[in-house]
Amino acid sequence: MKRTWPLSDIPKPALPKKGEPGSFWEDRGDRRHCGVDLHAPEGSRAVACEDAVVIRVGTFTSPTVTSYWNTTLFVDLRLGDGLICRYAELGEVSVTIWEHVRRGHLVGGVGTVLIASEITEQSPGYVRTLKEHDTLSMLHFELWRSVPTADARYRGGNWFANDAPADLLDPTWYLQGIL
């Protein structure tokens, strides 16, 4: 099946390698990263990689949860094979629940997830590094076997435990298949 890169405005980059910042299951000290971060300017077009159905839309990050987070949104797409792609850290959403989308259909625009002025020396190291490199906006991309968990250990694309959620998949293989 032919797939489209999820950021239509951005050339296909090299994906972060295992253990690198933004990679899947990156160890962030007190948490693990549940997806792959694709850095892009705010407002960059996030598009459906393949035909899918929108099954959920909601808030992904919020300063009411963590002071250095902007409010960002997520969209969950159910693919034809039943897998769920989560597009997260969006600044705007362009789809509605139960909408059928085609490959290349606009899902939303990349948001700026981090509030630079709220990042301090007490913030996690990976957050301070993002600020230093001015990479505060990105598409956070996850892949799940079923609807992503509502478990309290999952927040803002991070898992606050070492044992991974059973249905979480490494999306690297999916994205590499597009490159």
C-alpha positions as CSV (number, residue, x, y, z in Angstrom):
1,M,0.0,0.0,0.0
2,K,1.3,3.4,-0.9
3,R,1.6,5.9,2.0
4,T,2.2,9.6,2.1
5,W,4.6,11.3,4.5
6,P,2.6,12.9,7.3
7,L,4.1,16.3,6.9
8,S,3.3,17.5,3.4
9,D,5.3,20.7,3.7
10,I,8.5,19.1,5.0
11,P,10.9,16.9,3.1
12,K,11.2,13.4,4.4
13,P,13.9,13.6,7.2
14,A,16.1,11.0,8.7
15,L,14.2,9.5,11.6
16,P,15.7,9.6,15.0
17,K,17.6,6.4,15.8
18,K,16.9,4.4,18.9
19,G,17.9,6.3,22.0
20,E,18.2,9.6,20.2
21,P,16.0,12.6,21.2
22,G,12.6,12.2,19.8
23,S,12.9,8.5,19.1
24,F,10.4,5.8,20.1
25,W,10.8,4.7,23.8
26,E,13.6,7.2,24.4
27,D,14.5,7.1,28.1
28,R,13.7,10.6,29.4
29,G,14.7,9.8,33.0
30,D,11.3,9.7,34.7
31,R,9.4,8.7,31.6
32,R,9.6,7.0,28.2
33,H,8.6,8.5,24.9
34,C,5.6,6.8,23.2
35,G,6.1,8.0,19.6
36,V,8.5,9.6,17.1
37,D,8.9,13.4,17.0
38,L,9.0,15.0,13.6
39,H,10.2,18.6,14.0
40,A,8.5,21.1,11.8
41,P,7.5,24.8,11.9
42,E,4.3,25.7,13.6
43,G,1.4,25.5,11.1
44,S,3.0,22.9,8.9
45,R,0.4,20.6,7.2
46,A,-0.1,17.2,8.9
47,V,-1.8,14.9,6.4
48,A,-3.2,11.3,6.6
49,C,-0.5,8.8,5.5
50,E,-3.2,6.5,4.1
51,D,-7.0,6.2,3.9
52,A,-8.5,6.1,7.4
53,V,-11.4,7.0,9.7
54,V,-11.1,9.7,12.4
55,I,-12.1,8.0,15.7
56,R,-11.0,10.6,18.3
57,V,-10.0,14.2,18.6
58,G,-9.0,15.9,21.9
59,T,-6.5,17.8,23.9
60,F,-3.0,16.3,24.1
61,T,-1.0,18.8,26.2
62,S,-2.0,21.7,28.4
63,P,-0.3,24.2,30.7
64,T,-2.9,23.1,33.4
65,V,-1.0,19.7,33.5
66,T,2.6,20.9,33.0
67,S,3.5,24.6,33.1
68,Y,5.9,24.5,30.1
69,W,3.2,22.9,27.8
70,N,1.1,24.8,25.4
71,T,-2.4,23.5,24.7
72,T,-2.1,21.1,21.7
73,L,-4.5,18.6,20.2
74,F,-4.5,15.0,18.9
75,V,-6.3,13.1,16.2
76,D,-6.6,9.3,16.2
77,L,-7.0,7.7,12.8
78,R,-8.1,4.0,12.4
79,L,-6.3,2.5,9.4
80,G,-7.7,-0.2,7.1
81,D,-5.8,-2.9,8.9
82,G,-7.2,-1.8,12.3
83,L,-4.1,0.0,13.6
84,I,-4.4,3.5,15.1
85,C,-2.2,6.4,14.1
86,R,-2.1,9.2,16.6
87,Y,-1.2,12.6,15.2
88,A,-0.4,14.8,18.2
89,E,1.0,18.2,19.3
90,L,-1.3,19.8,16.7
91,G,-2.1,23.5,17.0
92,E,-5.3,23.0,15.0
93,V,-7.4,20.2,13.8
94,S,-9.1,20.0,10.3
95,V,-11.1,16.8,10.7
96,T,-14.1,15.6,12.7
97,I,-14.9,12.4,14.4
98,W,-16.1,9.6,12.0
99,E,-14.9,11.5,9.0
100,H,-13.4,9.2,6.3
101,V,-10.1,10.7,5.1
102,R,-8.0,9.8,2.1
103,R,-4.3,9.6,1.9
104,G,-2.9,13.1,1.8
105,H,-6.1,14.7,3.4
106,L,-5.3,17.5,5.8
107,V,-5.6,16.3,9.4
108,G,-4.4,19.6,11.1
109,G,-1.5,22.0,11.6
110,V,1.6,21.4,13.7
111,G,1.5,23.2,17.0
112,T,4.2,24.6,19.3
113,V,4.1,22.3,22.2
114,L,6.5,24.0,24.5
115,I,6.3,27.5,26.1
116,A,10.0,28.7,26.0
117,S,9.5,31.2,28.8
118,E,8.3,28.5,31.2
119,I,11.3,26.2,30.6
120,T,13.7,26.5,33.6
121,E,16.7,24.8,35.0
122,Q,14.3,22.5,36.9
123,S,12.6,21.3,33.6
124,P,13.6,17.9,32.3
125,G,16.9,17.8,30.3
126,Y,15.3,16.8,27.0
127,V,12.9,19.8,27.3
128,R,15.8,22.2,28.0
129,T,17.6,20.8,24.9
130,L,14.6,21.4,22.7
131,K,14.5,25.0,23.9
132,E,18.3,25.4,23.2
133,H,17.8,24.1,19.7
134,D,14.6,26.1,19.1
135,T,12.7,22.9,18.2
136,L,9.6,23.7,20.2
137,S,7.1,22.7,17.4
138,M,6.7,19.2,16.1
139,L,4.3,16.4,15.0
140,H,4.3,13.7,17.6
141,F,3.4,10.4,15.8
142,E,2.3,7.3,17.6
143,L,1.1,3.9,16.4
144,W,-1.3,1.6,18.5
145,R,-2.9,-1.8,18.0
146,S,-6.1,-0.4,19.6
147,V,-7.4,2.9,20.9
148,P,-4.6,4.6,22.9
149,T,-4.8,4.1,26.6
150,A,-6.5,6.4,29.1
151,D,-4.1,5.1,31.8
152,A,-2.9,7.8,34.2
153,R,0.7,6.8,33.4
154,Y,0.3,8.2,29.8
155,R,0.6,12.0,29.6
156,G,1.6,14.2,26.7
157,G,3.0,11.3,24.6
158,N,5.1,10.0,27.5
159,W,4.7,6.8,29.6
160,F,5.6,7.3,33.3
161,A,6.8,3.7,33.9
162,N,9.3,1.3,32.4
163,D,6.8,-1.3,31.3
164,A,5.3,-0.3,27.9
165,P,1.6,-0.3,27.3
166,A,0.7,-3.6,25.7
167,D,-0.9,-2.1,22.6
168,L,1.7,0.6,21.9
169,L,3.8,-0.1,18.7
170,D,7.1,1.5,17.6
171,P,6.0,3.7,14.7
172,T,9.5,3.8,13.2
173,W,8.9,0.9,10.8
174,Y,5.7,2.5,9.6
175,L,7.4,5.8,8.9
176,Q,10.5,4.2,7.4
177,G,8.2,2.4,4.9
178,I,7.3,5.8,3.5
179,L,10.9,7.1,3.2
